[in-house]
Protein backbone atom coordinates (compact mmCIF):
# COMPACT_ATOMS: atom_id res chain seq x y z
CA UNK A 1 0.00 0.00 0.00
CA UNK A 2 1.33 3.46 -0.86
CA UNK A 3 0.35 6.90 0.34
CA UNK A 4 -1.02 9.21 -2.33
CA UNK A 5 -0.95 13.00 -1.90
CA UNK A 6 -4.26 14.86 -1.97
CA UNK A 7 -5.25 17.24 -4.77
CA UNK A 8 -3.60 20.64 -4.35
CA UNK A 9 -5.14 22.40 -7.34
CA UNK A 10 -3.89 23.74 -10.64
CA UNK A 11 -1.09 26.20 -11.16
CA UNK A 12 -0.84 28.67 -14.04
CA UNK A 13 1.02 26.21 -16.29
CA UNK A 14 -1.72 23.59 -15.83
CA UNK A 15 -4.45 25.64 -17.55
CA UNK A 16 -5.15 25.18 -21.28
CA UNK A 17 -7.42 27.52 -23.20
CA UNK A 18 -10.58 25.62 -24.12
CA UNK A 19 -10.44 23.15 -21.23
CA UNK A 20 -13.76 22.58 -19.46
CA UNK A 21 -13.88 21.58 -15.81
CA UNK A 22 -16.99 19.83 -14.52
CA UNK A 23 -16.83 20.80 -10.86
CA UNK A 24 -17.48 17.76 -8.72
CA UNK A 25 -19.43 19.02 -5.72
CA UNK A 26 -23.08 19.99 -5.92
CA UNK A 27 -24.91 21.71 -3.09
CA UNK A 28 -28.57 21.78 -2.06
CA UNK A 29 -29.40 25.27 -0.80
CA UNK A 30 -31.52 25.68 2.31
CA UNK A 31 -33.74 28.17 4.09
CA UNK A 32 -31.01 28.57 6.70
CA UNK A 33 -28.40 29.39 4.01
CA UNK A 34 -30.72 32.00 2.55
CA UNK A 35 -31.71 33.65 5.84
CA UNK A 36 -28.21 33.72 7.31
CA UNK A 37 -26.49 35.00 4.20
CA UNK A 38 -29.16 37.63 3.61
CA UNK A 39 -29.08 38.89 7.17
CA UNK A 40 -25.28 38.73 7.45
CA UNK A 41 -24.99 40.95 4.38
CA UNK A 42 -27.69 43.34 5.65
CA UNK A 43 -29.92 42.74 2.65
CA UNK A 44 -33.35 43.90 3.76
CA UNK A 45 -35.36 42.45 0.83
CA UNK A 46 -38.01 40.29 2.54
CA UNK A 47 -38.32 38.01 -0.50
CA UNK A 48 -35.23 36.22 0.84
CA UNK A 49 -36.22 35.65 4.48
CA UNK A 50 -39.95 36.27 4.97
CA UNK A 51 -41.89 33.23 3.73
CA UNK A 52 -45.28 34.94 4.18
CA UNK A 53 -44.17 37.95 2.14
CA UNK A 54 -42.57 35.75 -0.52
CA UNK A 55 -45.76 33.67 -0.83
CA UNK A 56 -47.52 36.80 -2.12
CA UNK A 57 -44.99 37.46 -4.89
CA UNK A 58 -45.03 36.15 -8.46
CA UNK A 59 -42.65 33.39 -7.36
CA UNK A 60 -44.85 32.24 -4.47
CA UNK A 61 -41.86 31.33 -2.33
CA UNK A 62 -38.53 32.79 -1.20
CA UNK A 63 -35.82 33.44 -3.76
CA UNK A 64 -32.25 32.60 -2.87
CA UNK A 65 -30.15 35.70 -2.44
CA UNK A 66 -28.38 36.18 -5.78
CA UNK A 67 -25.12 37.16 -4.06
CA UNK A 68 -25.27 33.80 -2.26
CA UNK A 69 -25.71 32.05 -5.61
CA UNK A 70 -22.64 33.86 -6.97
CA UNK A 71 -20.61 33.00 -3.85
CA UNK A 72 -21.68 29.34 -3.85
CA UNK A 73 -20.99 28.73 -7.53
CA UNK A 74 -17.65 30.53 -7.24
CA UNK A 75 -16.83 28.32 -4.26
CA UNK A 76 -17.63 25.20 -6.29
CA UNK A 77 -14.92 26.22 -8.78
CA UNK A 78 -12.10 26.73 -6.29
CA UNK A 79 -10.59 23.23 -6.33
CA UNK A 80 -10.26 23.39 -10.14
CA UNK A 81 -9.66 27.10 -10.80
CA UNK A 82 -8.37 29.03 -7.82
CA UNK A 83 -6.99 26.66 -5.19
CA UNK A 84 -3.63 28.36 -5.81
CA UNK A 85 -4.96 31.90 -6.12
CA UNK A 86 -2.92 34.96 -5.36
CA UNK A 87 -5.89 37.26 -5.95
CA UNK A 88 -9.31 37.43 -7.54
CA UNK A 89 -9.15 40.21 -10.09
CA UNK A 90 -12.68 40.44 -11.47
CA UNK A 91 -16.13 38.99 -11.81
CA UNK A 92 -17.71 40.23 -15.01
CA UNK A 93 -20.83 39.71 -17.14
CA UNK A 94 -22.81 38.14 -14.29
CA UNK A 95 -26.24 36.99 -15.44
CA UNK A 96 -29.04 35.33 -13.49
CA UNK A 97 -31.34 33.89 -16.19
CA UNK A 98 -33.53 31.86 -13.78
CA UNK A 99 -34.31 32.15 -10.08
CA UNK A 100 -32.85 29.82 -7.49
CA UNK A 101 -35.19 28.59 -4.78
CA UNK A 102 -34.61 27.05 -1.37
CA UNK A 103 -34.24 23.31 -1.94
CA UNK A 104 -32.57 23.58 -5.37
CA UNK A 105 -29.33 21.71 -5.90
CA UNK A 106 -26.66 23.65 -7.77
CA UNK A 107 -23.76 22.30 -9.82
CA UNK A 108 -21.28 24.16 -11.99
CA UNK A 109 -18.73 23.93 -14.79
CA UNK A 110 -16.09 26.31 -16.11
CA UNK A 111 -14.29 26.84 -19.41
CA UNK A 112 -10.86 28.42 -19.69
CA UNK A 113 -11.19 31.43 -22.03
CA UNK A 114 -7.65 32.72 -21.80
CA UNK A 115 -4.43 32.92 -19.87
CA UNK A 116 -1.49 35.29 -19.85
CA UNK A 117 1.66 35.81 -17.92
CA UNK A 118 1.72 38.61 -15.40
CA UNK A 119 3.94 41.48 -16.57
CA UNK A 120 4.51 42.82 -13.07
CA UNK A 121 4.81 39.52 -11.17
CA UNK A 122 6.74 36.80 -13.02
CA UNK A 123 5.79 34.21 -10.38
CA UNK A 124 2.10 34.59 -11.33
CA UNK A 125 -0.23 34.30 -14.28
CA UNK A 126 -3.76 35.46 -15.03
CA UNK A 127 -6.46 32.95 -15.94
CA UNK A 128 -9.80 34.00 -17.48
CA UNK A 129 -12.73 31.57 -17.11
CA UNK A 130 -16.41 31.43 -17.97
CA UNK A 131 -18.55 29.65 -15.37
CA UNK A 132 -22.13 28.53 -15.39
CA UNK A 133 -24.17 27.19 -12.50
CA UNK A 134 -27.20 25.04 -13.09
CA UNK A 135 -29.94 23.51 -10.99
CA UNK A 136 -31.04 19.90 -10.57
CA UNK A 137 -33.05 20.14 -13.81
CA UNK A 138 -29.99 21.17 -15.83
CA UNK A 139 -31.28 24.73 -16.19
CA UNK A 140 -28.63 27.46 -16.13
CA UNK A 141 -29.29 29.81 -13.20
CA UNK A 142 -26.11 31.90 -13.23
CA UNK A 143 -23.24 32.68 -15.60
CA UNK A 144 -20.19 34.85 -15.13
CA UNK A 145 -16.66 35.44 -16.25
CA UNK A 146 -13.89 35.58 -13.71
CA UNK A 147 -10.23 36.52 -13.80
CA UNK A 148 -7.87 35.15 -11.19
CA UNK A 149 -4.17 35.61 -10.63
CA UNK A 150 -2.65 32.22 -9.79
CA UNK A 151 0.78 31.08 -8.79
CA UNK A 152 3.16 29.31 -11.13
CA UNK A 153 4.53 25.93 -10.05
CA UNK A 154 7.03 26.29 -7.22
CA UNK A 155 6.10 29.87 -6.32
CA UNK A 156 3.04 29.70 -4.08
CA UNK A 157 2.86 28.98 -0.39
CA UNK A 158 3.40 25.32 0.32
CA UNK A 159 0.78 23.16 1.93
CA UNK A 160 1.93 21.82 5.26
CA UNK A 161 2.07 18.05 5.08
CA UNK A 162 0.41 16.16 7.92
CA UNK A 163 2.71 14.02 10.01
CA UNK A 164 3.36 10.57 8.60
CA UNK A 165 1.72 8.13 10.95
CA UNK A 166 1.20 4.41 10.62
CA UNK A 167 -2.27 3.34 9.57
CA UNK A 168 -4.04 1.64 12.45
CA UNK A 169 -5.39 -1.72 11.30
CA UNK A 170 -9.16 -2.09 11.39
CA UNK A 171 -10.52 -4.63 13.83
CA UNK A 172 -11.76 -7.92 12.43
CA UNK A 173 -15.53 -7.93 11.97
CA UNK A 174 -17.35 -11.17 12.66
CA UNK A 175 -20.10 -12.03 10.11
C-alpha contacts under 8 A as a table, 3 or more apart, distances in Angstrom:
res1	aa1	res2	aa2	distance
8	X	79	X	7.71
8	X	83	X	6.95
8	X	84	X	7.85
9	X	79	X	5.61
9	X	80	X	5.92
9	X	81	X	7.38
9	X	82	X	7.39
9	X	83	X	5.12
9	X	84	X	6.34
10	X	13	X	7.89
10	X	14	X	5.64
10	X	15	X	7.19
10	X	79	X	7.98
10	X	80	X	6.40
10	X	81	X	6.68
10	X	82	X	7.48
10	X	83	X	6.91
10	X	84	X	6.68
11	X	14	X	5.39
11	X	15	X	7.24
11	X	84	X	6.30
11	X	150	X	6.36
11	X	151	X	5.73
11	X	152	X	5.26
11	X	153	X	5.73
12	X	15	X	5.88
12	X	124	X	7.14
12	X	125	X	5.66
12	X	126	X	7.46
12	X	127	X	7.31
12	X	150	X	5.82
12	X	151	X	6.00
12	X	152	X	4.99
12	X	153	X	7.23
13	X	16	X	8.00
13	X	152	X	6.39
13	X	153	X	7.17
15	X	19	X	7.45
15	X	112	X	7.31
15	X	115	X	7.64
15	X	127	X	7.75
16	X	19	X	5.66
16	X	112	X	6.75
16	X	114	X	7.97
16	X	115	X	7.91
17	X	111	X	7.88
17	X	112	X	4.99
17	X	113	X	5.55
17	X	114	X	5.39
17	X	115	X	7.01
18	X	111	X	6.12
18	X	112	X	5.25
18	X	113	X	6.20
19	X	111	X	5.64
19	X	112	X	5.51
20	X	109	X	6.96
20	X	110	X	5.53
20	X	111	X	4.30
20	X	112	X	6.53
21	X	80	X	6.97
21	X	109	X	5.49
21	X	110	X	5.23
21	X	111	X	6.39
22	X	108	X	6.60
22	X	109	X	4.47
22	X	110	X	6.74
23	X	76	X	6.39
23	X	77	X	6.11
23	X	80	X	7.10
23	X	107	X	7.16
23	X	108	X	5.69
23	X	109	X	5.37
23	X	110	X	7.65
24	X	76	X	7.84
24	X	107	X	7.83
25	X	76	X	6.46
25	X	107	X	6.80
26	X	76	X	7.55
26	X	105	X	6.48
26	X	106	X	5.44
26	X	107	X	4.58
26	X	108	X	7.58
27	X	105	X	5.23
27	X	106	X	5.35
27	X	107	X	6.85
28	X	103	X	5.87
28	X	104	X	5.50
28	X	105	X	3.91
28	X	106	X	6.30
29	X	33	X	6.41
29	X	34	X	7.64
29	X	101	X	7.77
29	X	102	X	5.55
29	X	103	X	5.35
29	X	104	X	5.81
29	X	105	X	6.21
29	X	106	X	7.65
30	X	33	X	5.13
30	X	34	X	6.37
30	X	102	X	5.00
30	X	103	X	5.57
31	X	34	X	5.11
31	X	35	X	6.10
31	X	49	X	7.89
31	X	102	X	5.64
31	X	103	X	7.76
32	X	35	X	5.20
32	X	36	X	5.90
33	X	36	X	5.45
33	X	37	X	5.93
34	X	37	X	5.44
34	X	38	X	5.94
34	X	48	X	6.41
34	X	49	X	6.87
34	X	64	X	5.66
34	X	65	X	6.24
34	X	68	X	7.49
34	X	102	X	7.42
35	X	38	X	5.22
35	X	39	X	6.02
35	X	48	X	6.63
35	X	49	X	5.12
36	X	39	X	5.24
36	X	40	X	5.81
37	X	40	X	5.10
37	X	41	X	6.14
37	X	65	X	7.61
37	X	68	X	6.68
38	X	41	X	5.39
38	X	42	X	6.24
38	X	43	X	5.25
38	X	44	X	7.54
38	X	48	X	6.82
38	X	49	X	7.38
38	X	65	X	6.43
39	X	42	X	4.91
39	X	43	X	6.00
39	X	44	X	7.41
40	X	43	X	7.79
45	X	48	X	6.23
45	X	49	X	7.77
46	X	49	X	5.34
46	X	50	X	5.08
46	X	53	X	6.60
46	X	54	X	7.12
47	X	50	X	5.96
47	X	51	X	7.31
47	X	53	X	6.42
47	X	54	X	4.81
47	X	61	X	7.79
47	X	62	X	5.27
47	X	63	X	6.15
48	X	51	X	7.85
48	X	54	X	7.47
48	X	62	X	5.18
48	X	63	X	5.41
48	X	64	X	5.98
48	X	65	X	6.07
49	X	62	X	6.76
50	X	53	X	5.35
50	X	54	X	6.10
50	X	62	X	7.22
51	X	54	X	4.99
51	X	55	X	6.00
51	X	61	X	6.36
51	X	62	X	5.98
52	X	55	X	5.19
52	X	56	X	6.94
53	X	56	X	5.54
53	X	57	X	7.10
54	X	57	X	5.29
54	X	59	X	7.24
54	X	60	X	5.76
54	X	61	X	4.84
54	X	62	X	5.05
54	X	63	X	7.84
55	X	59	X	7.23
55	X	60	X	4.01
55	X	61	X	4.79
55	X	62	X	7.29
56	X	59	X	7.93
56	X	60	X	5.78
56	X	61	X	7.88
57	X	60	X	5.24
57	X	61	X	7.35
59	X	62	X	7.44
59	X	63	X	7.73
61	X	101	X	7.62
62	X	101	X	6.46
62	X	102	X	6.95
63	X	99	X	6.62
63	X	100	X	5.98
63	X	101	X	5.00
63	X	102	X	6.93
64	X	68	X	7.11
64	X	69	X	7.11
64	X	99	X	7.51
64	X	100	X	5.42
64	X	101	X	5.32
64	X	102	X	6.21
65	X	68	X	5.24
65	X	69	X	6.56
66	X	69	X	4.92
66	X	70	X	6.31
66	X	96	X	7.78
66	X	100	X	7.96
67	X	70	X	5.05
67	X	71	X	6.14
68	X	71	X	4.99
68	X	72	X	5.95
69	X	72	X	5.17
69	X	73	X	6.09
69	X	100	X	7.71
69	X	142	X	7.63
70	X	73	X	5.42
70	X	74	X	6.00
70	X	142	X	7.42
71	X	74	X	5.14
71	X	75	X	6.03
72	X	75	X	4.97
72	X	76	X	6.28
73	X	76	X	5.02
73	X	77	X	6.68
73	X	106	X	7.62
73	X	107	X	7.36
73	X	108	X	6.39
73	X	132	X	7.94
73	X	133	X	6.10
74	X	77	X	5.33
74	X	78	X	6.80
75	X	78	X	5.39
76	X	79	X	7.31
76	X	107	X	7.65
76	X	108	X	6.85
77	X	80	X	5.62
77	X	81	X	5.70
77	X	82	X	7.20
77	X	108	X	7.42
77	X	109	X	7.47
77	X	110	X	7.43
78	X	81	X	5.14
78	X	82	X	4.65
78	X	83	X	5.23
79	X	82	X	6.39
79	X	83	X	5.10
80	X	83	X	6.77
81	X	84	X	7.92
82	X	85	X	4.77
82	X	148	X	7.00
82	X	150	X	6.84
84	X	150	X	5.64
84	X	151	X	5.98
84	X	156	X	7.02
85	X	88	X	7.18
85	X	148	X	6.70
85	X	149	X	5.90
85	X	150	X	4.36
85	X	151	X	6.38
86	X	124	X	7.81
86	X	148	X	7.65
86	X	149	X	5.46
86	X	150	X	5.22
86	X	151	X	6.37
87	X	148	X	5.99
87	X	149	X	5.25
87	X	150	X	7.12
88	X	146	X	7.90
88	X	147	X	6.39
88	X	148	X	4.54
88	X	149	X	6.27
89	X	146	X	7.55
89	X	147	X	5.34
89	X	148	X	5.34
89	X	149	X	6.80
90	X	145	X	7.98
90	X	146	X	5.49
90	X	147	X	5.18
90	X	148	X	7.16
91	X	94	X	7.17
91	X	144	X	6.69
91	X	145	X	5.71
91	X	146	X	4.50
91	X	147	X	6.70
92	X	144	X	5.92
92	X	145	X	5.05
92	X	146	X	6.16
93	X	143	X	7.59
93	X	144	X	5.30
93	X	145	X	6.03
94	X	142	X	7.13
94	X	143	X	5.64
94	X	144	X	4.29
94	X	145	X	7.00
95	X	142	X	5.55
95	X	143	X	5.25
95	X	144	X	6.43
96	X	99	X	7.03
96	X	141	X	5.54
96	X	142	X	4.52
96	X	143	X	6.72
97	X	140	X	6.97
97	X	141	X	5.45
97	X	142	X	6.33
98	X	139	X	7.85
98	X	140	X	6.99
98	X	141	X	4.75
98	X	142	X	7.45
99	X	141	X	6.36
100	X	104	X	6.59
100	X	135	X	7.79
100	X	141	X	6.73
101	X	104	X	5.67
104	X	135	X	6.21
104	X	136	X	6.56
105	X	135	X	5.44
105	X	136	X	5.30
106	X	133	X	6.42
106	X	134	X	5.53
106	X	135	X	4.61
106	X	136	X	6.41
107	X	133	X	5.60
107	X	134	X	5.48
107	X	135	X	6.41
107	X	136	X	7.70
108	X	131	X	7.01
108	X	132	X	5.60
108	X	133	X	4.22
108	X	134	X	6.09
109	X	131	X	5.75
109	X	132	X	5.75
109	X	133	X	6.74
110	X	129	X	6.32
110	X	130	X	5.45
110	X	131	X	4.21
110	X	132	X	6.48
111	X	129	X	5.49
111	X	130	X	5.25
111	X	131	X	6.51
112	X	115	X	7.84
112	X	127	X	7.34
112	X	128	X	6.10
112	X	129	X	4.48
112	X	130	X	6.54
113	X	127	X	7.85
113	X	128	X	5.41
113	X	129	X	5.15
113	X	130	X	6.61
114	X	127	X	5.98
114	X	128	X	5.00
114	X	129	X	7.01
115	X	125	X	7.13
115	X	126	X	5.50
115	X	127	X	4.42
115	X	128	X	5.97
116	X	125	X	5.80
116	X	126	X	5.33
116	X	127	X	6.74
117	X	122	X	7.13
117	X	124	X	6.72
117	X	125	X	4.37
117	X	126	X	6.16
118	X	121	X	5.31
118	X	122	X	5.84
118	X	123	X	7.81
118	X	124	X	5.73
118	X	125	X	4.86
118	X	126	X	6.34
119	X	122	X	6.52
121	X	124	X	5.63
121	X	125	X	7.90
122	X	125	X	7.51
123	X	151	X	6.11
123	X	152	X	5.61
123	X	155	X	5.95
124	X	149	X	6.40
124	X	150	X	5.53
124	X	151	X	4.53
124	X	152	X	5.39
124	X	155	X	7.96
125	X	149	X	5.53
125	X	150	X	5.50
125	X	151	X	6.44
125	X	152	X	6.81
126	X	147	X	6.66
126	X	148	X	5.63
126	X	149	X	4.43
126	X	150	X	6.26
127	X	147	X	5.61
127	X	148	X	5.42
127	X	149	X	6.37
127	X	150	X	7.27
128	X	145	X	7.11
128	X	146	X	5.78
128	X	147	X	4.47
128	X	148	X	6.67
129	X	145	X	5.58
129	X	146	X	5.38
129	X	147	X	6.45
130	X	143	X	7.34
130	X	144	X	5.84
130	X	145	X	4.38
130	X	146	X	6.46
131	X	143	X	5.59
131	X	144	X	5.45
131	X	145	X	6.15
131	X	146	X	7.71
132	X	140	X	6.63
132	X	141	X	7.60
132	X	142	X	5.64
132	X	143	X	4.30
132	X	144	X	6.61
133	X	140	X	5.76
133	X	141	X	5.79
133	X	142	X	5.15
133	X	143	X	6.37
134	X	137	X	7.67
134	X	138	X	5.50
134	X	139	X	5.13
134	X	140	X	4.14
134	X	141	X	5.21
134	X	142	X	6.95
135	X	138	X	5.37
135	X	139	X	5.50
135	X	140	X	6.61
135	X	141	X	6.71
136	X	139	X	7.42
140	X	143	X	7.52
151	X	155	X	5.99
151	X	156	X	5.40
152	X	155	X	5.66
152	X	156	X	7.06
153	X	156	X	7.21
